[in-house]
Amino acid sequence: MDNNTLSYNEALRELEELLRSIESPGADIDTLAAKVSRATELIKFCRSRLLKVEGEVKEILG
């Protein structure tokens, strides 16, 4: 899914699914790098969203 249309909750769900897949005993080694790369993208996306919302909340409360 494209990060431009992704919600925080969707990104978190995808990240959790990737983590389960990566940690499973029968993990597919051929797709491991792609999964880790996508997980990294999702983590960056989630951090960015959290920082943005934190800033907005501070602004509202400030």
C-alpha positions, 0 to 999 in steps of 0.5 A, a space after each residue: 500500500 502507498 504511504 500517501 494513502 496509509 493511515 497510522 492504524 493500517 501501517 501499524 497492522 501491516 508492520 505487526 503482520 510483517 514482524 510475525 512473518 519475519 519472526 516465524 520459524 518458516 520465514 521465507 529467506 528469499 523475501 526477508 530483505 524486502 520485508 525488512 525494508 518495508 518494515 523500516 519504511 512503516 516505522 519511519 512513517 509511524 514515527 513521522 505521524 506520531 511526531 506530527 500529531 504530538 506537535 499539533 496537540 502541543 499547539 492546541 494545548 499551548 
